[in-house]
Structures are given as structure tokens and as C-alpha cells.
């Protein structure tokens, strides 16, 4: 059985997935205590596991559930 590929998201992808929020709003959201912790902090910025971000959105952003099926 093949290993599942690791999917990552940066702040830009998170902004898009959240409906095109501003950089400031994305920072506020990703800084929340209940938002998933980044898996790395690179020179370009932090990166998160896509599955963790998507799971958080299913709970906290119900309005976005149907936007990417």
C-alpha cells in the first residue's frame, strides 16, 4: 500500500481557502489557540498540514464546507 502524500498549506493557500480573507485576518485566524500548530516555520513563512487546516475549518467555518468538494 502506497504512503499517503504529505499535503501542506502556507498562509496564501489558507487565505484563499478561507474565502480570500486579508493577510491580517489570516494572521489573526492562524494565531488562534485552537488553530492547528504549523509543522514548520520556513524563510517564506509557516506551513501547516492541509488535513489539519481542513479539519479545523469543518468545525469553525461551516460556511466553507461546500466550497471545495
N, CA, C and O atoms as a GROMACS GRO file, in nm:
protein
  276
    1UNK      N    1   0.085  -0.119   0.000
    1UNK     CA    2   0.000   0.000   0.000
    1UNK      C    3   0.089   0.124   0.000
    1UNK      O    4   0.181   0.136   0.081
    2UNK      N    5   0.060   0.216  -0.090
    2UNK     CA    6   0.141   0.337  -0.103
    2UNK      C    7   0.113   0.433   0.013
    2UNK      O    8   0.000   0.442   0.061
    3UNK      N    9   0.217   0.503   0.055
    3UNK     CA   10   0.201   0.602   0.161
    3UNK      C   11   0.123   0.722   0.109
    3UNK      O   12   0.136   0.763  -0.006
    4UNK      N   13   0.041   0.778   0.195
    4UNK     CA   14  -0.036   0.897   0.159
    4UNK      C   15   0.060   1.016   0.150
    4UNK      O   16   0.138   1.039   0.242
    5UNK      N   17   0.054   1.092   0.040
    5UNK     CA   18   0.145   1.207   0.028
    5UNK      C   19   0.114   1.313   0.134
    5UNK      O   20  -0.001   1.331   0.175
    6UNK      N   21   0.216   1.381   0.177
    6UNK     CA   22   0.200   1.490   0.274
    6UNK      C   23   0.156   1.614   0.199
    6UNK      O   24   0.222   1.656   0.104
    7UNK      N   25   0.046   1.672   0.239
    7UNK     CA   26  -0.005   1.794   0.176
    7UNK      C   27   0.010   1.909   0.275
    7UNK      O   28  -0.034   1.900   0.390
    8UNK      N   29   0.072   2.016   0.228
    8UNK     CA   30   0.098   2.132   0.313
    8UNK      C   31   0.028   2.256   0.257
    8UNK      O   32   0.000   2.264   0.138
    9UNK      N   33   0.001   2.352   0.346
    9UNK     CA   34  -0.058   2.481   0.308
    9UNK      C   35   0.024   2.591   0.373
    9UNK      O   36   0.063   2.582   0.489
   10UNK      N   37   0.048   2.696   0.296
   10UNK     CA   38   0.106   2.815   0.352
   10UNK      C   39  -0.003   2.917   0.378
   10UNK      O   40  -0.121   2.891   0.354
   11UNK      N   41   0.036   3.033   0.426
   11UNK     CA   42  -0.061   3.138   0.459
   11UNK      C   43  -0.144   3.179   0.337
   11UNK      O   44  -0.263   3.206   0.350
   12UNK      N   45  -0.080   3.184   0.220
   12UNK     CA   46  -0.154   3.225   0.099
   12UNK      C   47  -0.266   3.126   0.067
   12UNK      O   48  -0.378   3.166   0.038
   13UNK      N   49  -0.235   2.997   0.073
   13UNK     CA   50  -0.337   2.896   0.047
   13UNK      C   51  -0.449   2.901   0.152
   13UNK      O   52  -0.566   2.882   0.119
   14UNK      N   53  -0.411   2.926   0.275
   14UNK     CA   54  -0.512   2.938   0.381
   14UNK      C   55  -0.602   3.059   0.356
   14UNK      O   56  -0.723   3.051   0.373
   15UNK      N   57  -0.543   3.170   0.314
   15UNK     CA   58  -0.623   3.289   0.282
   15UNK      C   59  -0.725   3.258   0.174
   15UNK      O   60  -0.841   3.295   0.185
   16UNK      N   61  -0.682   3.189   0.069
   16UNK     CA   62  -0.771   3.153  -0.041
   16UNK      C   63  -0.881   3.059   0.009
   16UNK      O   64  -0.999   3.078  -0.021
   17UNK      N   65  -0.842   2.958   0.084
   17UNK     CA   66  -0.938   2.858   0.134
   17UNK      C   67  -1.040   2.921   0.229
   17UNK      O   68  -1.153   2.874   0.238
   18UNK      N   69  -1.001   3.026   0.298
   18UNK     CA   70  -1.093   3.096   0.389
   18UNK      C   71  -1.179   3.198   0.315
   18UNK      O   72  -1.249   3.277   0.378
   19UNK      N   73  -1.174   3.196   0.184
   19UNK     CA   74  -1.262   3.284   0.107
   19UNK      C   75  -1.199   3.415   0.067
   19UNK      O   76  -1.270   3.511   0.039
   20UNK      N   77  -1.066   3.420   0.064
   20UNK     CA   78  -0.999   3.543   0.021
   20UNK      C   79  -0.986   3.648   0.130
   20UNK      O   80  -0.993   3.768   0.103
   21UNK      N   81  -0.968   3.603   0.255
   21UNK     CA   82  -0.953   3.699   0.365
   21UNK      C   83  -0.822   3.776   0.350
   21UNK      O   84  -0.732   3.734   0.277
   22UNK      N   85  -0.812   3.887   0.420
   22UNK     CA   86  -0.690   3.969   0.415
   22UNK      C   87  -0.575   3.898   0.487
   22UNK      O   88  -0.596   3.804   0.563
   23UNK      N   89  -0.454   3.946   0.462
   23UNK     CA   90  -0.338   3.892   0.532
   23UNK      C   91  -0.353   3.907   0.682
   23UNK      O   92  -0.322   3.816   0.758
   24UNK      N   93  -0.401   4.023   0.724
   24UNK     CA   94  -0.419   4.049   0.867
   24UNK      C   95  -0.519   3.951   0.929
   24UNK      O   96  -0.495   3.899   1.038
   25UNK      N   97  -0.631   3.927   0.858
   25UNK     CA   98  -0.732   3.834   0.910
   25UNK      C   99  -0.678   3.692   0.913
   25UNK      O  100  -0.703   3.619   1.009
   26UNK      N  101  -0.603   3.652   0.810
   26UNK     CA  102  -0.543   3.519   0.810
   26UNK      C  103  -0.446   3.503   0.927
   26UNK      O  104  -0.442   3.398   0.989
   27UNK      N  105  -0.370   3.607   0.956
   27UNK     CA  106  -0.278   3.603   1.071
   27UNK      C  107  -0.355   3.587   1.201
   27UNK      O  108  -0.317   3.509   1.287
   28UNK      N  109  -0.466   3.663   1.214
   28UNK     CA  110  -0.549   3.651   1.335
   28UNK      C  111  -0.600   3.509   1.352
   28UNK      O  112  -0.596   3.453   1.461
   29UNK      N  113  -0.649   3.451   1.243
   29UNK     CA  114  -0.705   3.316   1.249
   29UNK      C  115  -0.598   3.213   1.280
   29UNK      O  116  -0.617   3.127   1.367
   30UNK      N  117  -0.484   3.219   1.210
   30UNK     CA  118  -0.379   3.119   1.230
   30UNK      C  119  -0.309   3.136   1.365
   30UNK      O  120  -0.238   3.045   1.408
   31UNK      N  121  -0.329   3.249   1.431
   31UNK     CA  122  -0.270   3.272   1.563
   31UNK      C  123  -0.360   3.227   1.677
   31UNK      O  124  -0.319   3.228   1.793
   32UNK      N  125  -0.483   3.189   1.645
   32UNK     CA  126  -0.576   3.144   1.749
   32UNK      C  127  -0.521   3.022   1.820
   32UNK      O  128  -0.452   2.939   1.761
   33UNK      N  129  -0.553   3.011   1.949
   33UNK     CA  130  -0.505   2.897   2.028
   33UNK      C  131  -0.561   2.764   1.976
   33UNK      O  132  -0.496   2.660   1.990
   34UNK      N  133  -0.681   2.768   1.916
   34UNK     CA  134  -0.742   2.643   1.870
   34UNK      C  135  -0.709   2.610   1.724
   34UNK      O  136  -0.752   2.507   1.674
   35UNK      N  137  -0.634   2.696   1.657
   35UNK     CA  138  -0.593   2.668   1.519
   35UNK      C  139  -0.477   2.570   1.522
   35UNK      O  140  -0.394   2.577   1.612
   36UNK      N  141  -0.469   2.478   1.425
   36UNK     CA  142  -0.357   2.382   1.425
   36UNK      C  143  -0.221   2.452   1.428
   36UNK      O  144  -0.203   2.560   1.372
   37UNK      N  145  -0.128   2.387   1.495
   37UNK     CA  146   0.009   2.440   1.501
   37UNK      C  147   0.078   2.415   1.368
   37UNK      O  148   0.057   2.311   1.306
   38UNK      N  149   0.160   2.510   1.322
   38UNK     CA  150   0.234   2.487   1.197
   38UNK      C  151   0.333   2.371   1.216
   38UNK      O  152   0.383   2.348   1.326
   39UNK      N  153   0.360   2.300   1.106
   39UNK     CA  154   0.457   2.190   1.113
   39UNK      C  155   0.599   2.238   1.086
   39UNK      O  156   0.695   2.167   1.116
   40UNK      N  157   0.611   2.358   1.030
   40UNK     CA  158   0.744   2.415   1.004
   40UNK      C  159   0.732   2.566   0.990
   40UNK      O  160   0.627   2.618   0.952
   41UNK      N  161   0.841   2.634   1.021
   41UNK     CA  162   0.849   2.779   1.002
   41UNK      C  163   0.966   2.805   0.909
   41UNK      O  164   1.082   2.809   0.951
   42UNK      N  165   0.934   2.823   0.781
   42UNK     CA  166   1.036   2.839   0.678
   42UNK      C  167   1.067   2.987   0.655
   42UNK      O  168   1.001   3.074   0.711
   43UNK      N  169   1.166   3.015   0.573
   43UNK     CA  170   1.200   3.153   0.540
   43UNK      C  171   1.080   3.226   0.479
   43UNK      O  172   1.062   3.345   0.503
   44UNK      N  173   0.998   3.154   0.400
   44UNK     CA  174   0.880   3.215   0.336
   44UNK      C  175   0.763   3.227   0.433
   44UNK      O  176   0.667   3.297   0.403
   45UNK      N  177   0.770   3.161   0.545
   45UNK     CA  178   0.662   3.166   0.643
   45UNK      C  179   0.628   3.027   0.694
   45UNK      O  180   0.695   2.929   0.663
   46UNK      N  181   0.525   3.022   0.774
   46UNK     CA  182   0.483   2.897   0.836
   46UNK      C  183   0.407   2.811   0.736
   46UNK      O  184   0.347   2.861   0.642
   47UNK      N  185   0.411   2.678   0.760
   47UNK     CA  186   0.333   2.584   0.680
   47UNK      C  187   0.258   2.490   0.774
   47UNK      O  188   0.307   2.454   0.882
   48UNK      N  189   0.140   2.453   0.730
   48UNK     CA  190   0.052   2.368   0.808
   48UNK      C  191   0.018   2.244   0.728
   48UNK      O  192   0.025   2.244   0.605
   49UNK      N  193  -0.019   2.138   0.797
   49UNK     CA  194  -0.072   2.018   0.732
   49UNK      C  195  -0.210   2.053   0.679
   49UNK      O  196  -0.295   2.101   0.753
   50UNK      N  197  -0.233   2.028   0.551
   50UNK     CA  198  -0.362   2.059   0.488
   50UNK      C  199  -0.476   1.989   0.560
   50UNK      O  200  -0.580   2.049   0.584
   51UNK      N  201  -0.458   1.862   0.595
   51UNK     CA  202  -0.564   1.788   0.663
   51UNK      C  203  -0.601   1.852   0.797
   51UNK      O  204  -0.719   1.855   0.833
   52UNK      N  205  -0.503   1.904   0.870
   52UNK     CA  206  -0.530   1.970   0.998
   52UNK      C  207  -0.612   2.098   0.977
   52UNK      O  208  -0.707   2.124   1.050
   53UNK      N  209  -0.574   2.177   0.876
   53UNK     CA  210  -0.645   2.302   0.847
   53UNK      C  211  -0.787   2.272   0.800
   53UNK      O  212  -0.881   2.337   0.844
   54UNK      N  213  -0.802   2.173   0.712
   54UNK     CA  214  -0.935   2.138   0.662
   54UNK      C  215  -1.025   2.089   0.776
   54UNK      O  216  -1.143   2.123   0.781
   55UNK      N  217  -0.970   2.009   0.867
   55UNK     CA  218  -1.048   1.961   0.981
   55UNK      C  219  -1.091   2.077   1.070
   55UNK      O  220  -1.205   2.080   1.117
   56UNK      N  221  -1.001   2.173   1.093
   56UNK     CA  222  -1.036   2.291   1.173
   56UNK      C  223  -1.148   2.369   1.106
   56UNK      O  224  -1.242   2.414   1.173
   57UNK      N  225  -1.139   2.385   0.975
   57UNK     CA  226  -1.241   2.460   0.901
   57UNK      C  227  -1.378   2.393   0.908
   57UNK      O  228  -1.480   2.461   0.914
   58UNK      N  229  -1.380   2.261   0.906
   58UNK     CA  230  -1.509   2.191   0.913
   58UNK      C  231  -1.581   2.223   1.044
   58UNK      O  232  -1.704   2.228   1.047
   59UNK      N  233  -1.507   2.245   1.150
   59UNK     CA  234  -1.567   2.276   1.279
   59UNK      C  235  -1.597   2.426   1.294
   59UNK      O  236  -1.704   2.464   1.343
   60UNK      N  237  -1.503   2.510   1.252
   60UNK     CA  238  -1.512   2.653   1.279
   60UNK      C  239  -1.564   2.739   1.165
   60UNK      O  240  -1.606   2.852   1.187
   61UNK      N  241  -1.562   2.687   1.044
   61UNK     CA  242  -1.603   2.766   0.928
   61UNK      C  243  -1.704   2.688   0.845
   61UNK      O  244  -1.678   2.656   0.729
   62UNK      N  245  -1.817   2.657   0.903
   62UNK     CA  246  -1.918   2.574   0.838
   62UNK      C  247  -1.964   2.633   0.705
   62UNK      O  248  -2.006   2.559   0.616
   63UNK      N  249  -1.956   2.764   0.690
   63UNK     CA  250  -1.997   2.828   0.565
   63UNK      C  251  -1.908   2.790   0.448
   63UNK      O  252  -1.947   2.810   0.333
   64UNK      N  253  -1.791   2.735   0.474
   64UNK     CA  254  -1.697   2.700   0.367
   64UNK      C  255  -1.699   2.551   0.333
   64UNK      O  256  -1.628   2.509   0.242
   65UNK      N  257  -1.776   2.471   0.403
   65UNK     CA  258  -1.774   2.327   0.384
   65UNK      C  259  -1.795   2.282   0.240
   65UNK      O  260  -1.732   2.186   0.196
   66UNK      N  261  -1.883   2.349   0.168
   66UNK     CA  262  -1.917   2.304   0.033
   66UNK      C  263  -1.835   2.370  -0.076
   66UNK      O  264  -1.859   2.344  -0.194
   67UNK      N  265  -1.739   2.453  -0.043
   67UNK     CA  266  -1.669   2.529  -0.145
   67UNK      C  267  -1.564   2.449  -0.221
   67UNK      O  268  -1.519   2.493  -0.327
   68UNK      N  269  -1.524   2.332  -0.170
   68UNK     CA  270  -1.419   2.255  -0.239
   68UNK      C  271  -1.442   2.107  -0.220
   68UNK      O  272  -1.369   2.042  -0.146
   69UNK      N  273  -1.544   2.053  -0.286
   69UNK     CA  274  -1.572   1.909  -0.276
   69UNK      C  275  -1.528   1.835  -0.400
   69UNK      O  276  -1.545   1.713  -0.408
   0.00000   0.00000   0.00000
